[in-house]
Amino acid sequence: MKEKLLILFALVMLVAILVGLNALSYVQQEKLPDSEATPNRSTYNAGATGTRALHDLLVATGHDVIRWQQPINSEFESFDSGKFGTFVMIGPFIRGVSEEEIARLLAWTSAGGQLVLIDRDPPRDLLTSTASWEIKVDDGKNSISTSEKEYLIFSVDPANQSQMTARTAAVKPVQPTIFNAEVNGVQPSKFGTSVSVNRVPGSRDEDGDEEETGSRFSVGPGFGTGSGSGSGSESGSDTPATQLQGDSILQQDPPPPPPPPAIEENADMNPPVAEAESMAEPDLSGLAPVVHLANDDKNVLADFPFGAGRIVLLTDPYIVANGGIELADNSQAALNILASRRGPIAFDEYHHGFGADDNRLLTYFSGTPVVAILLQCAALVVLLLYSRGRRFARPLPADNPDRLSKLEYVSAMAQLQGRTKAFDLAIENVYTDFRRRVSRFFGVDNFTVSKESLGRLISDRLGVSSDEVVDLLNKCEDIMHGEPSKKSEVLALVKRIREIEDALGLERGRNAKHL
């Protein structure tokens, strides 16, 4: 026991020493400021590159906001579930978006959802449309060189608005759309990219004629094309429906509406079945992407149809980041984009490092010596269990059982008498010992006292019949002298002798009374 206490005390002292060393060697790491080289676009980040202000703004204005912290699973495959109406992905991400997640995102969008991508270089597979258009992201016109951009990303402070927006013109609404409501101008950063949409070669125009292979209709900066989101010209027209001049938008007079078709008096008011089916499932292949915000250099905001839903692309996260959302009408444009669809708004936090795969306990203690202490204690426990379950010396011989028991002679004699049926010897041992102790108890001589006298003494003391006691003594002596007997008879006699001993208070062994 003493050795175990010493071992336990040594283990406790070792753990205390390790905790002390970890506490002394721990140096608290200062939180690094946000940088455009490694931005953190999470809604949990309150720094310059985070989007905490956007999240709080949506909550304050009464919108239902969700932080999505799970992989993009099968819940995205059905828009009818009503989980949410808008899914927002603000890049870049810590976790990559897998091909399976992209497929489920597109399936969810095609069923009627709105996917909002806010990234300077979004995943290429998400830049797609069910219409005959090709979507690309580039640096735009008159942009800074790649080497200069890399230098500025590491040198510019994202919290300094003048550095982030130096020599960068504000973008203006290209045409009146739901995204441009109450928006006069949006201020991007110098690192924003541009989105361009081009006709797919060999696609059919609105009249059903196939275009010549290699000819493309390109939507450049400052130009918007018509779709369900706003008014515009036909895709094949050379004159835009709206054009930007200064700070105002000049809009052409809309053409007069066509006269309603004549209805015959006896005509059936129900449309044909084929026409009803076409109205139920409209053909979206003729719809074109819409550019909402642009300047002379870049198209910053555009949306394009995908199945029954749409994909919205904002090419500069600085517009919605904490450092730039207060500039110009950035906050109003962000609200218009994210609140343009009914239903909750879900922000993708899983690909920013949050989610089900993280150990919340380790995350809570990350950056502290507690994690190292727990790991060291676990290593000590494993080492202790290993050392207790394994010998580090030669094997010892097995212990031999001790056969020199005090009752070994008695048990051997009893076993021998039982096997040989020597009941006379058993009765002789019990009866002689009983007679000797009873004689001493009454103070008579064991060798001269008769059975009748001994029986009367026992009868007077216990109040039993003296004849019964004398008969018990005679039977025991007869069996000792060779009279045949049975096991049951011997057991009955021994039992009666033990009862008389207990009644007289005679004890056997060390506690026996010696008179």
C-alpha positions in Angstrom: 0.0 0.0 0.0 2.8 2.3 0.8 4.5 1.7 -2.6 1.2 2.5 -4.4 0.9 5.8 -2.4 4.4 6.7 -3.5 3.6 6.0 -7.1 0.4 8.0 -7.0 2.2 10.9 -5.3 4.9 10.8 -8.0 2.3 10.9 -10.8 0.6 13.9 -9.2 3.9 15.7 -8.9 4.8 15.0 -12.5 1.5 16.3 -13.8 1.9 19.5 -11.6 5.4 20.0 -13.0 4.1 19.6 -16.6 1.3 22.1 -16.0 3.8 24.6 -14.5 6.2 24.2 -17.4 3.4 24.7 -19.9 2.1 27.8 -18.1 5.6 29.3 -18.0 6.4 28.6 -21.6 3.1 29.8 -22.9 3.3 33.0 -24.9 0.0 34.5 -25.8 -0.2 35.0 -29.6 -1.5 38.4 -30.6 -4.3 38.3 -33.1 -3.0 39.3 -36.5 -4.9 42.1 -38.2 -7.0 41.4 -41.2 -5.2 41.5 -44.6 -6.4 41.3 -48.1 -3.8 38.7 -48.7 -5.6 36.3 -46.4 -9.0 37.7 -45.8 -11.6 36.2 -43.5 -15.0 36.8 -45.1 -16.9 35.0 -42.3 -20.0 36.7 -40.7 -18.3 35.9 -37.3 -15.3 38.2 -38.1 -15.7 41.8 -37.0 -12.4 42.8 -38.6 -12.1 44.9 -41.8 -12.3 41.9 -44.2 -15.2 40.2 -42.3 -18.9 40.5 -43.0 -20.2 40.8 -39.4 -21.7 44.3 -40.1 -23.7 42.9 -43.1 -25.1 40.1 -41.0 -26.1 42.5 -38.2 -27.6 44.9 -40.7 -29.9 42.1 -42.1 -30.9 41.0 -38.6 -31.6 44.6 -37.6 -33.8 45.2 -40.6 -36.0 42.2 -39.7 -34.7 39.5 -42.1 -34.4 35.9 -41.2 -30.7 35.1 -41.4 -29.0 31.7 -41.0 -25.4 30.8 -40.5 -25.0 27.5 -42.5 -22.3 25.4 -40.7 -22.8 22.1 -42.5 -21.7 20.6 -45.7 -23.9 21.3 -48.7 -25.9 18.1 -48.5 -29.0 16.7 -49.9 -31.2 19.4 -48.3 -30.2 21.6 -51.3 -31.7 19.3 -53.8 -35.3 20.4 -53.2 -36.2 24.1 -53.1 -39.8 23.1 -52.2 -38.6 22.3 -48.6 -38.7 26.0 -47.8 -35.4 25.8 -45.9 -34.2 29.1 -47.3 -34.6 31.2 -50.4 -31.1 32.8 -50.8 -27.7 31.1 -50.2 -24.7 33.5 -49.9 -21.2 32.4 -50.5 -18.5 35.1 -49.9 -15.0 34.0 -50.9 -12.3 33.1 -50.6 -12.8 30.0 -48.6 -10.7 28.0 -46.2 -12.3 24.7 -47.2 -12.6 24.0 -50.9 -16.0 23.4 -52.6 -16.2 19.8 -53.8 -17.7 18.8 -57.1 -20.5 17.0 -55.3 -21.4 20.2 -53.4 -21.3 22.2 -56.6 -23.7 19.8 -58.2 -26.1 20.0 -55.3 -25.9 23.8 -55.3 -26.8 24.0 -59.0 -29.6 21.5 -58.5 -31.0 23.6 -55.7 -30.7 26.8 -57.7 -32.3 25.2 -60.7 -35.3 24.2 -58.6 -35.9 27.9 -57.8 -33.3 29.1 -55.4 -31.1 32.2 -55.5 -27.4 31.6 -55.3 -25.4 34.8 -54.5 -21.6 34.6 -55.2 -19.5 37.4 -53.7 -16.0 36.7 -54.8 -13.2 38.1 -56.9 -12.4 34.6 -58.3 -15.5 32.4 -57.7 -15.5 28.7 -58.5 -15.5 28.3 -62.2 -18.1 25.5 -62.2 -20.6 27.8 -60.5 -20.3 30.4 -63.3 -22.8 28.8 -65.5 -26.3 29.5 -67.0 -29.0 27.4 -68.6 -29.3 30.2 -71.2 -26.9 30.3 -74.2 -24.4 32.6 -72.6 -20.9 32.1 -71.3 -19.9 33.9 -68.0 -16.3 34.8 -67.3 -14.4 36.8 -64.6 -11.4 38.8 -65.5 -9.5 41.9 -64.4 -11.4 44.3 -66.7 -10.1 47.2 -68.6 -7.4 49.6 -67.5 -6.8 47.5 -64.4 -3.5 47.3 -62.5 -0.9 44.7 -63.4 -0.7 41.4 -61.7 2.7 42.2 -60.0 1.4 45.6 -58.8 -1.8 43.9 -57.4 0.2 41.3 -55.5 2.3 44.1 -54.0 -0.7 46.2 -53.1 -2.5 43.3 -51.5 0.3 42.8 -49.0 0.9 46.5 -48.4 -2.6 48.0 -48.3 -4.5 48.1 -45.0 -8.1 46.9 -45.5 -9.3 49.1 -42.7 -8.0 52.2 -44.6 -10.7 53.1 -47.0 -8.6 55.7 -48.9 -6.0 53.0 -49.6 -8.5 50.4 -50.7 -10.4 52.7 -53.1 -7.6 55.0 -54.4 -8.0 55.8 -58.1 -11.0 53.6 -58.3 -14.2 55.1 -59.7 -17.6 54.3 -58.3 -19.9 52.0 -60.2 -23.3 53.2 -61.3 -26.5 51.5 -62.0 -26.7 50.3 -65.7 -30.4 50.0 -65.8 -33.3 50.2 -63.3 -33.6 46.8 -61.6 -34.6 45.5 -58.2 -30.9 45.4 -57.2 -30.5 49.1 -58.1 -33.4 50.5 -56.1 -32.4 53.6 -54.2 -28.8 53.1 -55.3 -27.0 56.1 -56.9 -23.5 54.6 -56.8 -21.5 51.8 -55.2 -17.8 52.2 -54.3 -15.7 49.1 -55.0 -12.0 48.5 -54.2 -9.1 48.6 -56.5 -8.8 44.8 -56.3 -12.3 44.0 -57.7 -12.6 42.0 -60.9 -15.1 42.2 -63.7 -17.7 39.8 -65.1 -18.2 39.5 -68.8 -21.0 37.5 -70.6 -20.7 36.3 -74.1 -23.0 34.5 -76.6 -22.1 30.8 -77.0 -20.9 30.2 -80.6 -23.5 28.3 -82.6 -26.4 29.1 -80.3 -29.8 30.1 -81.7 -31.1 33.7 -81.5 -34.6 34.6 -80.4 -36.0 34.1 -83.9 -34.8 30.5 -83.9 -32.0 31.1 -86.5 -28.7 29.6 -85.7 -25.9 32.1 -85.5 -22.7 31.6 -87.5 -20.0 29.6 -85.6 -17.5 31.9 -84.1 -19.7 35.0 -83.8 -20.3 36.2 -80.3 -22.3 39.0 -78.8 -20.3 40.4 -75.8 -21.6 42.4 -72.9 -18.8 44.8 -72.0 -18.5 47.2 -69.1 -21.3 49.7 -68.8 -23.8 47.7 -70.9 -26.9 45.8 -69.7 -28.9 43.2 -71.5 -32.6 42.4 -71.0 -33.9 39.6 -68.9 -36.6 39.0 -66.4 -34.8 41.3 -63.9 -35.2 44.5 -65.8 -36.1 46.0 -69.1 -33.6 46.0 -72.0 -33.2 45.4 -75.7 -33.2 42.2 -77.6 -30.1 40.1 -77.5 -29.4 40.7 -81.2 -29.9 44.5 -81.2 -27.0 46.9 -81.7 -28.6 49.7 -79.7 -28.8 49.2 -75.9 -32.1 49.9 -74.1 -30.3 52.1 -71.6 -26.9 53.8 -71.6 -24.9 55.6 -68.9 -24.2 59.3 -69.3 -22.6 61.1 -66.3 -24.5 60.4 -63.1 -27.9 59.9 -64.7 -29.5 57.1 -66.7 -30.9 58.0 -70.1 -33.8 55.6 -71.0 -35.4 55.4 -74.3 -39.2 55.6 -74.6 -40.6 52.1 -74.5 -42.4 51.0 -77.7 -46.2 51.1 -77.6 -47.8 47.8 -76.4 -49.1 45.6 -79.1 -52.9 45.5 -79.5 -54.7 42.6 -77.8 -55.6 39.7 -80.0 -59.2 39.7 -81.2 -61.4 37.2 -79.5 -64.2 35.5 -81.4 -67.6 35.5 -79.8 -68.0 31.7 -79.8 -64.3 31.0 -79.1 -63.4 28.7 -76.2 -62.1 30.7 -73.3 -59.8 27.9 -72.2 -56.4 27.8 -73.9 -55.3 24.7 -75.7 -53.5 22.0 -73.7 -50.2 22.5 -75.5 -50.4 26.3 -74.8 -51.2 25.7 -71.1 -48.2 23.4 -70.8 -45.9 26.0 -72.4 -47.2 28.7 -70.0 -46.5 26.4 -67.0 -42.9 25.6 -68.1 -41.5 28.7 -69.9 -38.5 28.3 -72.0 -35.6 30.2 -70.3 -33.0 29.6 -73.0 -33.8 33.0 -74.6 -33.1 35.0 -71.4 -29.8 36.8 -71.2 -27.7 37.8 -68.2 -28.2 41.3 -66.7 -25.5 43.6 -65.7 -26.7 45.9 -62.9 -23.6 47.8 -61.7 -20.7 48.9 -63.9 -18.3 51.7 -64.8 -16.1 52.3 -67.8 -13.7 49.6 -66.6 -15.6 46.8 -65.0 -19.0 45.1 -64.6 -19.3 44.5 -60.9 -22.8 43.1 -60.4 -24.6 40.7 -62.8 -27.2 37.9 -62.5 -27.9 35.1 -65.0 -30.7 32.6 -65.0 -30.2 29.0 -64.1 -33.3 26.8 -64.5 -36.1 28.2 -62.4 -33.7 30.2 -60.2 -30.8 32.5 -60.8 -27.2 33.1 -59.9 -26.1 36.6 -58.7 -22.4 37.5 -59.0 -20.8 40.4 -57.1 -17.1 40.5 -58.1 -15.8 42.6 -55.1 -16.4 41.4 -51.5 -15.1 44.8 -50.2 -18.5 46.2 -51.1 -20.2 44.1 -48.4 -17.1 43.8 -46.0 -17.0 45.6 -42.7 -14.4 48.0 -44.1 -16.4 49.2 -47.1 -20.1 48.6 -46.5 -20.5 52.1 -45.2 -19.2 53.8 -48.4 -21.6 55.4 -50.8 -24.7 53.1 -51.3 -22.9 49.9 -50.6 -25.2 48.9 -47.7 -28.3 49.6 -49.8 -27.0 47.6 -52.7 -26.2 44.7 -50.3 -29.7 44.7 -48.9 -31.2 44.8 -52.4 -29.2 41.8 -53.5 -29.7 39.6 -50.5 -33.3 40.5 -49.7 -34.6 40.3 -53.3 -36.0 36.8 -52.7 -38.5 35.6 -50.1 -37.4 33.3 -47.4 -34.5 33.2 -45.0 -31.0 34.2 -46.1 -28.3 31.6 -45.4 -24.6 32.5 -45.2 -22.1 29.8 -46.0 -19.9 29.4 -42.9 -18.9 25.8 -43.3 -16.3 26.6 -46.0 -14.9 29.4 -43.8 -13.8 26.7 -41.2 -16.9 26.5 -39.0 -19.1 23.5 -38.9 -19.8 19.9 -37.8 -16.2 18.7 -38.4 -14.7 21.0 -35.8 -14.2 19.8 -32.2 -15.8 22.6 -30.2 -13.8 21.8 -27.0 -10.5 22.0 -28.8 -11.6 25.1 -30.6 -12.6 26.8 -27.3 -9.2 26.1 -25.8 -7.2 26.7 -29.0 -4.3 29.1 -28.4 -4.0 28.2 -24.7 -1.7 25.6 -22.9 -4.8 23.6 -21.9 -4.7 21.5 -25.1 -1.0 20.6 -24.5 -1.7 19.8 -20.9 -4.6 17.4 -21.8 -2.5 15.7 -24.4 0.4 15.2 -22.0 -2.0 13.8 -19.3 -3.4 11.4 -21.8 0.1 10.3 -22.8 0.9 9.7 -19.1 -2.3 7.6 -18.6 -1.4 5.5 -21.7 2.1 5.0 -20.4 0.9 4.0 -17.0 -1.6 1.5 -18.4 1.1 0.0 -20.6 3.6 -0.3 -17.8 1.0 -1.9 -15.5 0.0 -4.4 -18.2 3.5 -5.5 -19.2 6.4 -6.9 -17.2 9.9 -5.6 -17.8 11.8 -8.6 -16.2 12.0 -12.4 -16.5 8.8 -14.4 -15.8 8.3 -15.6 -12.2 7.3 -19.2 -11.4 3.7 -19.8 -10.4 2.9 -19.9 -6.7 2.5 -23.5 -5.3 -0.6 -23.9 -3.0 0.2 -24.3 0.7 -1.0 -27.8 1.6 0.2 -27.6 5.3 -3.2 -26.5 6.6 -4.1 -26.9 10.3 -7.2 -28.8 9.5 -5.5 -31.0 6.9 -5.3 -33.9 9.3 -8.9 -33.6 10.4 -10.2 -33.3 6.8 -8.0 -36.3 5.8 -9.3 -38.5 8.6 -12.9 -37.5 8.0 -12.5 -38.3 4.3 -10.9 -41.7 5.2 -13.6 -42.6 7.7 -16.3 -41.6 5.2 -14.9 -43.8 2.4 -14.3 -46.9 4.7 -17.6 -46.4 6.5 -15.8 -46.6 9.8 -18.7 -45.1 11.8 -17.5 -46.6 15.0 -14.4 -44.5 14.9 -16.3 -41.4 14.2 -18.7 -42.0 17.2 -15.7 -42.9 19.4 -14.0 -39.6 18.6 -17.2 -37.6 19.2 -18.5 -39.5 22.3 -15.3 -39.7 24.2 -14.7 -36.0 23.8 -18.3 -35.3 24.8 -18.1 -37.5 27.9 -14.8 -36.0 29.0 -16.1 -32.4 28.8 -19.4 -33.1 30.5 -17.7 -34.8 33.4 -15.4 -31.8 33.9 -18.5 -29.5 33.6 -20.2 -31.4 36.5 -17.0 -32.0 38.5 -17.1 -35.8 38.4 -14.5 -38.3 37.4 -14.8 -39.4 33.8 -13.4 -42.9 34.4 -15.5 -43.8 37.5 -18.9 -42.1 36.9 -21.6 -44.4 35.5 -23.8 -43.6 32.6 -26.9 -43.5 34.8 -25.3 -40.9 37.2 -24.1 -38.8 34.3 -27.6 -39.0 32.7 -29.3 -37.8 35.9 -26.9 -34.8 36.1 -27.7 -33.8 32.6 -31.4 -34.4 33.1 -31.5 -32.3 36.2 -29.6 -29.4 34.5 -31.5 -29.4 31.2 -34.9 -30.6 32.4 -35.0 -33.5 30.0 -35.8 -37.2 30.6 -32.8 -39.0 32.2 -33.8 -42.2 30.4 -33.4 -40.5 27.0 -29.9 -39.3 27.9 -28.9 -42.7 29.3 -30.2 -44.4 26.1 -28.1 -41.9 24.0 -25.0 -42.8 25.9 -25.6 -46.6 25.7 -26.1 -46.4 21.9 -22.9 -44.5 21.4 -21.0 -47.1 23.5 -22.6 -50.0 21.7 -21.5 -48.6 18.3 -18.0 -48.1 19.7 -17.9 -51.7 20.7 -18.8 -53.0 17.2 -22.5 -52.9 16.9 -23.5 -52.4 13.3 -24.9 -48.9 12.4 -25.9 -46.8 9.5 -24.9 -43.3 8.4 -28.2 -41.8 9.2 -28.2 -43.3 12.7 -24.7 -42.0 13.4 -25.6 -38.5 12.1 -28.7 -38.4 14.4 -26.6 -39.4 17.5 -23.9 -36.8 16.7 -26.6 -34.2 16.2 -28.2 -34.9 19.6 -24.8 -34.8 21.3 -24.1 -31.3 19.8 -27.5 -30.1 21.0 -26.8 -31.2 24.5 -23.4 -29.5 24.3 -25.0 -26.2 23.1 -27.6 -26.4 25.9 -25.0 -26.9 28.6 -22.9 -24.1 27.1 -19.9 -26.3 26.3 -17.5 -24.8 23.8 -15.0 -26.7 21.7 -11.6 -25.5 20.6 -9.6 -22.8 22.3 -12.6 -21.2 24.0 -13.5 -24.5 25.8 -14.0 -24.3 29.6 -11.5 -26.2 31.6 -12.7 -26.9 35.1 
